[in-house]
């Protein structure tokens, strides 16, 4: 099976040329199956805070993990020593662990296609390497200055981070997967103060992120929003608290992504359903017998695992186990169809999943991680969503979140809101919050906006696993309306 992205040249990446022969030579002979996964991540983070350029942060992190299946067991070992001897020692350790677990592994036969080949490149229209460091800092200096709309802005910052990752997977039967991702993470925040009242407004609370270069900033209106954020922070100083009661809530796309992430993404991760996360991040209210019949939401709820969305943070062609990734429905017309589980978890559970076994680095094994999880658009305009609300609230940008260890009961707060009265947006409110139970909440979905409001965003810092793995996830959504929600405000 072969998969190559449209933007991918046929020739190998130059950075792999001198390394690839050593990696392939390290694959041990006389075993059932083996892979070597190389990864190099290069990062840069630039910050301007209150007019002051902060120290530049940069790093390069590279290494390889070798996985071996032998005698019905499997093991892995990682190393940053990429010499022939360093790789050979890692292969020896991995083989030793494989033989030591023989007869004890939950899955004894490798459930992978070891002949798979393919290439993926993030689409990049304006590479960051075409700009100088001085130009990138000047961009942030301007954005930071734009936030200073009033003397009551007491703190402000503008951030630009990027991570370029090159990965190569080689298998013992000639498989070869090359993937290069280029991710951009812009961020801004303005804090306003008056007396004892302090309010902060951010640029999407880290959700306006994606694959690509400088064009990611234009995608999320970075320049325009730098001025608006300052004004919205000032608005919140004089805004009344959010009203409390049972009412309709319209969630903007940048709040929808947190709702998707916490109450759909994590509950559907198959290793969590199987109990693997119990002592760290909890389990899930979802059980294996729910797939195919359980009503997760109203008929309007359609959720996909979609690794093919151009520019989304977790787009790829293959997961880190080497499984080709294709778009699949997780929930269709409100009915739960399949979990977020890679090939190994699927073999354990006996259910079909998706290609979402991912590792955050070369020194971590792949585990089940949500990737691009999207709520599909509906047929209403945002104006029609709001027109259908007699009394409710419109909520933007997550501020805080709390959810129980089975991903069931939750409480979320937002940065910014507006009241809705008789189908029209009204005044700004501060400290808006709402709570619910995951499936009950999604069953209250009463309106889904069309593709014109659909926004492709993500979360750059999802943590899971022991040892912990911090990784980026992609989420896309339109604005959505939920009926009969428990909404409340902060303490005066």
Helices and strands as residue ranges (DSSP letters): E 2-4, H 14-17, H 20-26, E 33-49, E 52-53, E 57-70, E 73-79, H 84-100, E 117-121, G 128-130, H 133-147, E 153-171, E 176-194, E 197-202, G 204-206, E 209-211, H 215-219, H 222-238, E 240-241, E 245-251, H 253-260, I 261-265, G 266-268, H 270-273, G 288-290, E 303-305, E 328-332, E 335-336, H 343-349, E 357-358, E 367-368, E 372-375, H 382-387, E 391-403, E 409-421, E 424-430, E 433-437, H 438-443, E 445-448, G 451-453, E 455-464, E 469-477, E 480-488
